[in-house]
Amino acid sequence: MTVTSEAGVYYDPYDVGIAADPHPTYARLREEAPIYHNEKYRFWAISRYADVEKALNDWQTFSNSRSDILELVNSEFDMPPGVMMFEDPPVHTMLRGLMSRVFTPRRMAAIEDQIRAYCVGCLDPLVGSDGFDIVAELAAMMPMRVIGMLLGIPESEQVAYREKNDANLRTTPGTPMKVKSTDAMADGRMYADYVEWRSKNPSDDLMTVLLNVEFEDATGQTRKLTRKEVLHYTQVVAGAGNETTGRLIGWLAKVLADHPDQRRQAHDDRSLLGRVVDETLRFEPTGPHVARYTLRDYEAHGRTVPAGSAVLLMFGAANRDPRRYTDPDVFDINGDHVSHLTFGKGLHYCLGANLARLEGTIALDELLNRWPEWDVDRDTARMAPTSTVRGWEHLRMVLP
């Protein structure tokens, strides 16, 4: 069916009522306005799985050159060159190839024991209690600690870096994120002192690798990264997975409280943990959308998205598209649902996807080791005020 009007559907990522339970709105978008236009906030939205998947693979139309955040796409902010997430090929190809060389599965696996030890240290003191806030006790700090392990950032500095990263993403409920040219959100300036120190004190961490790796740049010159480029990479690594992975841990606690039979199944058969993590990522994606900037007109479902437009690719809607999944609104770790778009696809597929899965799996494993049963306090649960990620700022686990 060709859809040519919104037919009364309204969506914006800043509406706290929609964000609290976006899935009914996502369903209406898919059925009534698969190519949706919001004039107030100047964006288009694409919500069906096949359309989102196609757009993720079509960088010639849906460009990252103005970032993947709606407010930046629509701003006058000059995108700093050399930031992988803000580039298209051929520059993106070179930058991603470099990052792939230092952000390896072997390096991720090497810190697995450290991640588990951190979880154990957080959770053991809570054994015997009647409950705790999973966000405050584990989810809020664990991802930044893991990034700190990779980069070699001292523990004493990690809290400050996490708070600065989080502050860059926070919004006033109901309003867009403010974008200022002085923001350090993309250039990594907050890490400058640490990078300078590490350059004089090399170790076996990812930062030392970044400071010393040699590569062939877009001009054919073999060189090392400039200090500014190192700062860009550091911000990408430190910022990209911090909020999203923390929200994943919160969602694991919430979704498994709502589905106790499947929680018990995972407790009894730990081989299912990976499926639990991926089904949670599909069912409640931590990043509900990404933005793109159209370099040319895009036509679909009887509508034309003009060149120069901001477009939201709606992962949250696509992940529950009945054209792609059977019973998509059902959480089912035993079904065929576990493939999803939450980490993107194509050129910009999340380089940290395996690390996020590893963190989620370890956290869930250690929770189940201590508490086969739990519920959550829905009356006090509170969502985080940000339009770029979706998850819990306060979520108390209630223990028997």
SULZI-V358521 format. One record per residue. N is the residue number from 1. PHI is phi in whole degrees, 0 to 359 (* if undefined). Layout:
BEGIN
n=N phi=PHI
n=N phi=PHI
END
This chain:
BEGIN
n=1 phi=*
n=2 phi=273
n=3 phi=251
n=4 phi=240
n=5 phi=214
n=6 phi=285
n=7 phi=53
n=8 phi=91
n=9 phi=288
n=10 phi=230
n=11 phi=218
n=12 phi=211
n=13 phi=286
n=14 phi=260
n=15 phi=285
n=16 phi=292
n=17 phi=293
n=18 phi=293
n=19 phi=298
n=20 phi=297
n=21 phi=209
n=22 phi=280
n=23 phi=293
n=24 phi=298
n=25 phi=292
n=26 phi=302
n=27 phi=298
n=28 phi=294
n=29 phi=300
n=30 phi=300
n=31 phi=274
n=32 phi=255
n=33 phi=211
n=34 phi=296
n=35 phi=241
n=36 phi=254
n=37 phi=236
n=38 phi=249
n=39 phi=288
n=40 phi=300
n=41 phi=257
n=42 phi=59
n=43 phi=213
n=44 phi=252
n=45 phi=225
n=46 phi=244
n=47 phi=237
n=48 phi=274
n=49 phi=306
n=50 phi=298
n=51 phi=290
n=52 phi=295
n=53 phi=300
n=54 phi=297
n=55 phi=295
n=56 phi=299
n=57 phi=269
n=58 phi=250
n=59 phi=289
n=60 phi=293
n=61 phi=260
n=62 phi=256
n=63 phi=269
n=64 phi=265
n=65 phi=294
n=66 phi=242
n=67 phi=85
n=68 phi=243
n=69 phi=243
n=70 phi=305
n=71 phi=297
n=72 phi=288
n=73 phi=302
n=74 phi=271
n=75 phi=267
n=76 phi=265
n=77 phi=296
n=78 phi=280
n=79 phi=294
n=80 phi=292
n=81 phi=291
n=82 phi=89
n=83 phi=265
n=84 phi=306
n=85 phi=288
n=86 phi=251
n=87 phi=232
n=88 phi=250
n=89 phi=300
n=90 phi=274
n=91 phi=297
n=92 phi=300
n=93 phi=300
n=94 phi=294
n=95 phi=294
n=96 phi=292
n=97 phi=299
n=98 phi=294
n=99 phi=296
n=100 phi=297
n=101 phi=288
n=102 phi=253
n=103 phi=256
n=104 phi=266
n=105 phi=303
n=106 phi=297
n=107 phi=293
n=108 phi=296
n=109 phi=295
n=110 phi=295
n=111 phi=258
n=112 phi=302
n=113 phi=296
n=114 phi=294
n=115 phi=297
n=116 phi=295
n=117 phi=298
n=118 phi=294
n=119 phi=301
n=120 phi=300
n=121 phi=297
n=122 phi=284
n=123 phi=269
n=124 phi=304
n=125 phi=295
n=126 phi=267
n=127 phi=297
n=128 phi=95
n=129 phi=278
n=130 phi=266
n=131 phi=155
n=132 phi=197
n=133 phi=276
n=134 phi=297
n=135 phi=288
n=136 phi=293
n=137 phi=276
n=138 phi=218
n=139 phi=296
n=140 phi=290
n=141 phi=258
n=142 phi=302
n=143 phi=299
n=144 phi=291
n=145 phi=298
n=146 phi=293
n=147 phi=299
n=148 phi=299
n=149 phi=299
n=150 phi=292
n=151 phi=275
n=152 phi=82
n=153 phi=290
n=154 phi=301
n=155 phi=304
n=156 phi=297
n=157 phi=261
n=158 phi=293
n=159 phi=299
n=160 phi=297
n=161 phi=294
n=162 phi=299
n=163 phi=296
n=164 phi=293
n=165 phi=299
n=166 phi=298
n=167 phi=299
n=168 phi=295
n=169 phi=260
n=170 phi=286
n=171 phi=229
n=172 phi=283
n=173 phi=310
n=174 phi=90
n=175 phi=228
n=176 phi=292
n=177 phi=292
n=178 phi=282
n=179 phi=243
n=180 phi=236
n=181 phi=297
n=182 phi=274
n=183 phi=298
n=184 phi=262
n=185 phi=291
n=186 phi=243
n=187 phi=257
n=188 phi=72
n=189 phi=301
n=190 phi=297
n=191 phi=261
n=192 phi=301
n=193 phi=296
n=194 phi=294
n=195 phi=299
n=196 phi=298
n=197 phi=296
n=198 phi=294
n=199 phi=298
n=200 phi=263
n=201 phi=227
n=202 phi=297
n=203 phi=219
n=204 phi=255
n=205 phi=265
n=206 phi=296
n=207 phi=298
n=208 phi=297
n=209 phi=297
n=210 phi=300
n=211 phi=289
n=212 phi=241
n=213 phi=295
n=214 phi=251
n=215 phi=207
n=216 phi=261
n=217 phi=276
n=218 phi=295
n=219 phi=268
n=220 phi=90
n=221 phi=276
n=222 phi=272
n=223 phi=202
n=224 phi=264
n=225 phi=293
n=226 phi=289
n=227 phi=299
n=228 phi=296
n=229 phi=294
n=230 phi=299
n=231 phi=296
n=232 phi=301
n=233 phi=298
n=234 phi=300
n=235 phi=294
n=236 phi=299
n=237 phi=295
n=238 phi=284
n=239 phi=272
n=240 phi=296
n=241 phi=260
n=242 phi=291
n=243 phi=293
n=244 phi=294
n=245 phi=291
n=246 phi=298
n=247 phi=292
n=248 phi=301
n=249 phi=298
n=250 phi=298
n=251 phi=293
n=252 phi=300
n=253 phi=296
n=254 phi=290
n=255 phi=294
n=256 phi=284
n=257 phi=292
n=258 phi=282
n=259 phi=228
n=260 phi=298
n=261 phi=296
n=262 phi=286
n=263 phi=298
n=264 phi=296
n=265 phi=297
n=266 phi=292
n=267 phi=299
n=268 phi=279
n=269 phi=226
n=270 phi=289
n=271 phi=295
n=272 phi=273
n=273 phi=301
n=274 phi=298
n=275 phi=293
n=276 phi=299
n=277 phi=298
n=278 phi=289
n=279 phi=292
n=280 phi=293
n=281 phi=298
n=282 phi=288
n=283 phi=289
n=284 phi=223
n=285 phi=298
n=286 phi=293
n=287 phi=251
n=288 phi=288
n=289 phi=196
n=290 phi=230
n=291 phi=258
n=292 phi=221
n=293 phi=239
n=294 phi=280
n=295 phi=270
n=296 phi=208
n=297 phi=301
n=298 phi=232
n=299 phi=242
n=300 phi=194
n=301 phi=52
n=302 phi=77
n=303 phi=234
n=304 phi=239
n=305 phi=268
n=306 phi=291
n=307 phi=303
n=308 phi=85
n=309 phi=259
n=310 phi=274
n=311 phi=230
n=312 phi=263
n=313 phi=266
n=314 phi=270
n=315 phi=299
n=316 phi=299
n=317 phi=283
n=318 phi=297
n=319 phi=292
n=320 phi=236
n=321 phi=283
n=322 phi=294
n=323 phi=289
n=324 phi=254
n=325 phi=236
n=326 phi=274
n=327 phi=50
n=328 phi=293
n=329 phi=273
n=330 phi=256
n=331 phi=282
n=332 phi=212
n=333 phi=285
n=334 phi=258
n=335 phi=266
n=336 phi=259
n=337 phi=276
n=338 phi=291
n=339 phi=285
n=340 phi=205
n=341 phi=252
n=342 phi=301
n=343 phi=267
n=344 phi=83
n=345 phi=195
n=346 phi=78
n=347 phi=303
n=348 phi=256
n=349 phi=305
n=350 phi=300
n=351 phi=294
n=352 phi=267
n=353 phi=301
n=354 phi=293
n=355 phi=293
n=356 phi=299
n=357 phi=299
n=358 phi=298
n=359 phi=297
n=360 phi=297
n=361 phi=294
n=362 phi=295
n=363 phi=300
n=364 phi=294
n=365 phi=302
n=366 phi=288
n=367 phi=298
n=368 phi=292
n=369 phi=298
n=370 phi=256
n=371 phi=223
n=372 phi=296
n=373 phi=237
n=374 phi=198
n=375 phi=230
n=376 phi=233
n=377 phi=275
n=378 phi=291
n=379 phi=289
n=380 phi=257
n=381 phi=298
n=382 phi=221
n=383 phi=276
n=384 phi=283
n=385 phi=276
n=386 phi=210
n=387 phi=267
n=388 phi=271
n=389 phi=230
n=390 phi=228
n=391 phi=175
n=392 phi=260
n=393 phi=266
n=394 phi=217
n=395 phi=211
n=396 phi=273
n=397 phi=279
n=398 phi=256
n=399 phi=254
n=400 phi=288
END
